[in-house]
């Protein structure tokens, strides 16, 4: 049956016809079957067509993910429009920027975000129809009423080059850019997931969705579970104690966890007695993970771990480290390319470098985005003329074809002419007793240009000293890489995917200075 699923819109159609009474999405006590998902997404398509939405139009979403997210996404796709969910953690001006940039004239909003949405509209000089999803606001247009009043849609067969999903980059290095993901990208993704070890979910599997639905990990794990005909359990917020309870109560088989989530679960009371016997795989990615955390997690969960390395611009695909490859030195690797995809290490000019040499990781294949929305220059800077996508990550490839990520190219520290990659130093620190979390940055140094500084979050009840942390690191990495100083902080600033915002950590140290070193 999965052979019949070539496009994302085939998911509700195929499973709605063949297993219509099976639950597709469970959320806070409510259940949406595949038949209901197919019927309601048809109604959404008709509703959108009735209010003038044309193929290629962007449809925005802001709010908590619920089962309605899936009804609307598939309805938008059936209407050959493009869904553009917005990061709900952004400030009003940032949301306004994305809404302006997308050109969306239809704006779905959950009740909790109606007030900020009203502020957003004050910053936009074109009419936008706000449709409230699941809320009681009297003056708002109600999604459920519009959906249920809709007739039968006039559906056209989607084209391969139709944009189906537009996800905005986190903007850690500038204004967010809309990543255009097409039907062709997701056709390739749906085929590739079947040949990735541990990612071929089954029809009887329950998949826990914890990543945001404006993030490619949230959408892709959901699409994979639904494409298999499985049941996804959706949680709108990450609450560690509740996650542990849900894994046991719902007999969860698969979940994707950002490393910061894994670390939080390991420190949650009750994790030692949680029943993980139903778990088959934990997928992880989106940010670096330390060997200490990964080793403890594999022992605690007792299931297969899969690392996914990719980015929004590659439809979340790239390389994978399979459960059977989580051993020895490979625990620090991000794996080998997915079938039909190519990966390489290149220099600034796009020349492939020798095995073991550090350069920029580049990816090529049918999962590479169509481009950035309204950003031809940025697209050209990211995708080379021969199709190689520059990830912005520094790393190397070993003799067996495994890729290892050092860090973001722009986060590299140059100290006394030596290159230091923060993730490598963080990995050396995070096993230190009393350390719960850590980030490494470069700070100004009159002699060396930059000096390595660690920003550390102490474990509850612990008081590790700077000297102990530095000594611990020096036993594991070269002396020039070890932190010269350590500052302590209550919590590290992170973006929604769990990446540390090193820009925010660097800011007070570089105030009034250019971050330029020789």
VOGU-3710 file (C-alpha; in Angstrom, 3 decimals, decimal comma):
1> xxxxxxxxxx> 0,000/0,000/0,000  2,855/2,356/0,727  3,870/1,964/-2,940  0,710/3,944/-3,786  1,969/6,927/-1,798  4,035/9,055/-4,159  2,868/12,518/-3,083  2,060/13,836/0,377  -1,616/14,186/-0,559  -1,705/10,439/-1,250
11> xxxxxxxxxx> -1,360/9,816/2,497  -4,972/10,702/3,463  -6,371/9,417/0,154  -4,770/5,965/0,267  -5,134/5,302/3,978  -8,569/6,942/4,077  -9,748/4,412/1,487  -8,044/1,319/2,878  -7,862/1,865/6,651  -10,272/4,718/7,167
21> xxxxxxxxxx> -11,314/3,818/10,722  -7,710/3,690/11,992  -6,540/6,639/14,098  -4,108/8,895/12,262  -3,590/11,656/14,858  -4,183/11,623/18,619  -4,050/14,931/20,469  -5,086/15,743/24,043  -7,804/13,110/24,207  -9,121/13,690/20,668
31> xxxxxxxxxx> -8,599/11,287/17,774  -8,676/11,917/14,035  -9,071/8,869/11,792  -7,636/8,557/8,298  -11,136/8,738/6,781  -11,833/11,954/8,710  -8,451/13,366/7,709  -9,194/12,687/4,033  -12,734/14,107/4,203  -11,824/17,190/6,218
41> xxxxxxxxxx> -8,794/18,012/4,067  -11,083/17,820/1,013  -13,377/20,308/2,764  -10,419/22,595/3,485  -9,413/22,507/-0,180  -12,971/23,426/-1,199  -13,097/26,162/1,437  -9,858/27,703/0,173  -10,961/27,537/-3,439  -14,229/29,184/-2,440
51> xxxxxxxxxx> -12,422/32,209/-0,987  -10,219/32,611/-4,033  -7,022/30,730/-3,173  -5,136/29,820/-6,354  -2,338/27,297/-6,985  0,945/28,610/-5,629  -0,615/30,914/-3,015  0,924/30,816/0,440  -1,304/29,969/3,411  0,094/30,925/6,833
61> xxxxxxxxxx> -0,359/29,289/10,242  0,521/30,576/13,721  -0,213/28,641/16,871  -0,101/25,415/18,829  -0,117/22,315/16,621  -3,348/20,319/16,896  -5,017/17,677/14,733  -6,384/20,601/12,674  -2,817/21,378/11,542  -2,919/18,179/9,484
71> xxxxxxxxxx> -6,410/18,796/8,117  -5,310/22,229/6,915  -1,908/21,147/5,605  -3,341/18,370/3,439  -6,219/20,607/2,336  -3,782/23,312/1,264  -1,748/20,723/-0,658  -4,875/19,343/-2,366  -5,695/22,888/-3,501  -2,149/23,097/-4,953
81> xxxxxxxxxx> -1,328/25,961/-2,603  1,669/26,066/-0,221  1,480/25,858/3,581  3,719/28,270/5,511  3,653/27,616/9,277  5,323/30,365/11,322  7,506/29,912/14,392  5,147/30,651/17,272  8,037/31,699/19,531  8,909/34,727/17,429
91> xxxxxxxxxx> 8,179/38,298/18,443  5,400/40,282/16,737  7,755/42,175/14,339  9,403/38,891/13,301  6,035/37,242/12,600  5,012/40,324/10,623  8,183/40,096/8,537  7,457/36,468/7,616  3,809/37,165/6,865  4,818/40,039/4,591
101> xxxxxxxxxx> 7,529/37,983/2,938  5,295/34,986/2,252  2,570/37,086/0,656  -0,055/34,990/2,446  -3,550/36,483/2,512  -5,080/33,665/4,573  -3,797/33,375/8,153  -4,858/30,442/10,357  -4,341/31,222/14,057  -4,957/29,182/17,206
111> xxxxxxxxxx> -6,782/30,899/20,117  -3,665/31,476/22,221  -2,155/33,621/19,460  -5,135/35,734/18,430  -3,911/38,746/20,444  -0,381/38,800/18,974  -1,854/38,119/15,539  -3,925/41,299/15,884  -0,714/43,216/16,635  0,967/41,611/13,636
121> xxxxxxxxxx> -1,785/42,806/11,294  -1,196/46,404/12,400  2,258/46,174/10,823  1,028/44,928/7,448  -0,466/47,179/4,780  -2,575/44,632/2,907  -5,821/42,884/3,861  -5,343/39,450/5,408  -8,155/37,154/6,466  -7,593/35,666/9,913
131> xxxxxxxxxx> -9,267/32,313/10,545  -9,305/31,144/14,154  -8,776/27,410/14,649  -10,616/25,902/17,592  -11,263/29,078/19,562  -14,237/30,978/20,959  -13,355/34,537/19,845  -16,714/36,040/18,758  -15,361/38,478/16,180  -13,127/35,899/14,476
141> xxxxxxxxxx> -13,939/33,812/11,438  -14,126/30,233/12,681  -12,211/27,507/10,854  -14,580/24,695/11,805  -17,660/26,553/10,542  -16,024/27,394/7,224  -14,729/23,851/6,802  -18,069/22,182/7,536  -19,938/24,539/5,213  -17,625/23,836/2,287
151> xxxxxxxxxx> -18,756/21,751/-0,661  -16,799/19,446/-2,938  -13,434/20,703/-4,157  -12,414/20,793/-7,807  -9,087/19,070/-7,443  -6,322/19,107/-10,027  -3,453/16,654/-10,039  -0,565/18,402/-8,275  2,614/18,977/-10,258  6,045/17,830/-9,188
161> xxxxxxxxxx> 7,341/21,388/-9,093  4,480/22,730/-6,952  5,764/24,133/-3,659  3,917/22,243/-0,931  5,604/23,499/2,246  7,477/26,720/3,007  9,447/26,571/6,250  11,347/29,601/7,438  14,926/29,235/8,614  15,536/30,083/12,244
171> xxxxxxxxxx> 17,331/33,299/11,417  20,278/32,691/13,749  22,511/34,571/11,284  20,056/37,118/9,881  16,476/37,558/8,724  14,555/34,297/8,195  14,395/32,915/4,662  11,494/30,892/3,305  12,686/27,454/2,174  10,598/26,206/-0,744
181> xxxxxxxxxx> 9,985/22,462/-0,500  8,219/20,946/-3,507  6,183/17,852/-4,229  9,255/16,460/-5,997  11,339/16,960/-2,843  8,816/15,063/-0,758  8,321/12,313/-3,338  12,048/11,655/-3,009  11,805/11,822/0,803  8,880/9,371/0,957
191> xxxxxxxxxx> 10,806/6,873/-1,152  14,101/7,312/0,680  12,651/6,819/4,170  11,841/3,205/3,264  15,512/2,329/2,784  16,932/4,050/5,873  17,593/1,580/8,681  15,121/2,128/11,517  13,098/4,754/9,629  10,719/2,364/7,853
201> xxxxxxxxxx> 7,896/2,764/10,373  5,089/0,207/10,422  1,296/0,518/10,200  0,940/-0,665/13,804  3,499/1,765/15,201  2,795/4,761/17,416  5,048/7,748/16,707  5,465/10,533/19,275  5,726/14,053/17,800  7,565/16,483/20,065
211> xxxxxxxxxx> 9,379/18,772/17,632  7,584/21,964/16,524  5,453/21,724/13,403  7,210/24,748/11,934  10,439/22,696/11,975  11,380/20,102/9,342  11,942/17,427/12,004  8,379/17,866/13,250  6,841/17,717/9,783  9,011/14,878/8,479
221> xxxxxxxxxx> 8,603/12,509/11,413  4,846/13,158/11,219  4,723/12,519/7,472  6,764/9,332/7,893  4,448/7,967/10,561  1,362/8,833/8,546  2,788/7,508/5,271  3,250/4,158/7,010  -0,387/4,213/8,107  0,680/4,459/11,725
231> xxxxxxxxxx> -0,684/6,514/14,602  0,987/9,732/15,630  0,602/11,154/19,114  1,053/14,910/19,058  2,214/17,007/22,013  2,118/20,768/21,593  4,768/21,456/24,233  7,793/19,524/25,445  7,225/18,632/29,107  9,789/15,987/30,148
241> xxxxxxxxxx> 7,746/14,267/32,859  4,720/14,081/30,563  6,858/12,676/27,735  8,019/9,817/29,956  4,440/9,079/30,981  3,263/9,162/27,355  5,961/6,783/26,114  4,816/4,170/28,614  1,050/4,778/28,446  0,758/5,056/24,647
251> xxxxxxxxxx> 3,304/2,307/23,919  5,322/4,631/21,731  7,585/2,909/19,203  9,387/5,876/17,644  10,238/9,458/18,555  12,507/12,246/17,361  14,297/14,177/20,093  16,647/17,112/19,780  19,768/16,506/21,919  18,627/19,123/24,450
261> xxxxxxxxxx> 15,419/17,095/24,898  17,364/13,864/25,406  19,518/15,549/28,033  16,430/16,937/29,797  14,735/13,515/29,886  17,847/11,906/31,353  17,732/14,404/34,231  13,979/14,012/34,869  13,006/12,178/38,082  11,446/8,838/37,228
271> xxxxxxxxxx> 13,420/8,218/34,037  15,133/5,240/35,709  11,807/3,458/36,253  10,046/4,453/33,025  8,855/1,539/30,868  10,682/1,964/27,540  9,980/-1,593/26,369  7,781/-0,428/23,463  10,483/1,853/22,032  12,176/0,696/18,850
281> xxxxxxxxxx> 14,005/3,852/17,807  14,914/7,307/19,010  15,931/9,600/16,166  17,972/12,661/16,974  19,592/15,581/15,210  19,137/19,354/14,671  22,132/20,170/16,908  25,317/18,459/18,183  25,132/15,816/20,890  27,908/14,858/23,287
291> xxxxxxxxxx> 29,187/11,300/23,525  28,447/11,284/27,268  24,770/12,141/26,736  24,410/9,704/23,834  26,032/6,844/25,735  23,797/7,369/28,772  20,692/7,705/26,562  21,292/4,456/24,687  21,714/2,622/27,979  18,618/4,253/29,521
301> xxxxxxxxxx> 16,194/3,871/26,610  17,483/0,467/25,531  16,443/0,919/21,880  18,080/1,791/18,582  19,305/5,355/18,097  19,379/7,002/14,660  21,191/10,224/13,944  19,805/12,319/11,102  22,010/15,044/9,683  20,338/17,395/7,255
311> xxxxxxxxxx> 18,747/20,805/7,099  15,513/22,423/6,056  17,100/23,202/2,680  17,610/19,453/2,056  14,085/18,466/3,151  15,682/17,294/6,390  17,626/14,538/4,603  21,361/14,136/4,158  23,314/11,560/6,127  22,261/9,052/8,740
321> xxxxxxxxxx> 24,032/7,027/11,416  22,049/3,809/11,755  21,413/2,020/15,056  23,928/-0,686/14,145  26,607/1,969/13,576  26,405/3,534/17,047  29,703/2,165/18,294  33,224/3,309/19,125  34,514/6,335/17,232  31,387/6,373/15,072
331> xxxxxxxxxx> 29,426/7,700/18,047  30,832/11,082/16,989  29,881/10,646/13,314  26,724/11,830/11,569  26,752/8,834/9,250  26,795/8,257/5,522  24,558/9,704/2,766  21,059/8,404/2,202  20,633/6,278/-0,913  20,591/8,350/-4,145
341> xxxxxxxxxx> 22,056/11,352/-2,289  25,622/12,593/-2,572  27,683/14,272/0,144  31,195/15,660/0,029  33,675/17,898/1,837  34,639/20,924/-0,263  36,788/24,014/-0,013  35,500/27,561/-0,541  35,817/27,193/-4,332  33,829/23,970/-4,458
351> xxxxxxxxxx> 36,779/21,606/-4,870  36,497/18,296/-3,041  39,192/17,953/-0,371  41,134/14,878/0,689  39,839/12,262/3,119  40,299/13,475/6,680  40,675/17,121/5,697  38,269/19,665/7,169  36,067/21,656/4,808  32,399/22,476/4,270
361> xxxxxxxxxx> 29,852/19,671/4,039  27,863/19,826/0,805  24,857/17,734/-0,282  23,347/17,054/-3,699  20,253/15,121/-4,738  16,481/15,278/-5,367  15,812/16,508/-1,826  17,585/19,848/-2,333  15,085/22,709/-2,021  13,628/24,543/-4,974
371> xxxxxxxxxx> 15,254/27,680/-3,548  14,585/30,490/-1,092  11,321/32,362/-1,573  11,977/35,796/-3,116  15,737/35,414/-2,475  17,513/34,582/-5,769  20,838/35,938/-4,507  20,707/33,875/-1,320  19,708/30,808/-3,358  22,691/31,292/-5,644
381> xxxxxxxxxx> 25,015/31,641/-2,638  23,709/28,401/-1,128  23,294/26,145/-4,184  26,229/25,913/-6,571  25,530/25,872/-10,336  26,196/22,109/-10,415  23,548/21,461/-7,739  25,712/21,086/-4,617  24,093/22,699/-1,583  26,463/24,377/0,860
391> xxxxxxxxxx> 25,366/23,455/4,383  27,530/25,985/6,229  28,775/23,154/8,464  32,464/22,332/8,789  33,466/18,680/8,957  35,444/15,854/7,394  34,926/12,406/5,868  36,861/9,343/7,003  38,226/6,547/4,794  35,008/4,517/5,202
401> xxxxxxxxxx> 32,777/7,340/3,965  31,433/8,421/7,362  30,951/12,150/7,841  31,847/14,001/11,027  30,478/17,480/11,791  32,734/19,919/13,619  30,511/22,975/13,756  29,014/25,837/11,828  31,694/27,423/9,658  30,861/30,854/11,063
411> xxxxxxxxxx> 31,156/29,608/14,668  34,723/28,432/14,203  37,172/30,050/16,648  40,583/31,111/15,357  43,024/31,265/18,272  46,679/31,947/17,537  46,212/30,746/13,966  44,659/27,441/15,065  41,078/26,547/14,158  38,921/25,455/17,095
421> xxxxxxxxxx> 35,425/24,058/16,578  33,073/24,692/19,533  31,200/21,392/19,277  34,434/19,438/19,744  35,253/21,373/22,921  31,682/21,062/24,205  31,867/17,319/23,678  34,975/17,233/25,876  33,288/19,264/28,631  29,856/17,654/28,838
431> xxxxxxxxxx> 31,037/14,490/30,566  32,514/16,509/33,436  30,855/15,784/36,798  28,492/18,574/37,801  28,027/19,932/34,259  24,480/19,796/32,881  24,961/21,836/29,707  27,698/23,835/28,021  28,433/26,037/25,030  31,774/27,275/23,758
441> xxxxxxxxxx> 32,473/30,621/22,101  35,439/32,710/21,044  36,061/35,937/22,959  38,520/38,763/22,204  42,123/38,190/23,174  44,819/40,792/22,519  47,509/38,154/22,077  45,749/35,282/20,327  42,966/37,151/18,512  40,328/34,904/20,082
451> xxxxxxxxxx> 40,370/32,805/23,212  38,178/29,787/23,939  35,544/30,407/26,621  33,089/27,875/28,017  29,623/28,933/29,166  28,421/26,264/31,584  25,108/25,321/33,196  25,723/23,440/36,440  23,712/20,321/37,218  21,097/20,711/39,979
461> xxxxxxxxxx> 22,817/20,770/43,363  26,315/20,780/41,842  28,992/23,486/41,948  31,775/22,530/39,543  34,749/24,886/39,504  36,207/26,518/36,418  39,567/24,892/37,152  38,016/21,416/37,313  36,184/21,919/34,012  39,311/23,183/32,238
471> xxxxxxxxxx> 41,385/20,308/33,599  38,736/17,768/32,551  38,749/19,133/29,001  42,560/19,196/28,808  42,633/15,443/29,441  40,464/14,882/26,375  41,504/17,434/23,743  44,598/19,393/22,786  45,572/22,175/25,171  45,004/24,953/22,630
481> xxxxxxxxxx> 41,393/23,790/22,210  40,578/23,631/25,916  38,721/26,610/27,399  40,913/29,305/28,920  38,034/30,651/31,033  34,639/29,456/32,209  31,525/31,477/32,970  28,386/30,044/34,567  24,805/30,708/33,453  21,355/29,436/34,478
491> xxxxxxxxxx> 20,293/28,289/30,993  21,678/28,466/27,469  19,731/30,448/24,852  18,507/28,116/22,125  16,352/28,343/19,015  13,262/26,090/18,621  15,306/23,254/17,094  17,639/23,198/20,094  20,634/24,908/18,512  22,555/27,102/20,929
501> xxxxxxxxxx> 22,392/30,777/19,951  26,105/31,413/20,229  25,538/34,829/18,670  23,661/35,833/21,834  26,380/34,404/24,066  29,136/36,214/22,152  27,373/39,564/22,078  28,429/41,024/25,472  32,064/40,056/24,948  32,310/41,583/21,465
511> xxxxxxxx> 30,347/44,774/22,146  32,017/47,602/20,250  34,509/45,323/18,497  34,609/43,671/15,092  34,761/39,888/15,266  37,681/39,672/12,879  40,815/37,664/13,521  43,817/36,883/11,418
//
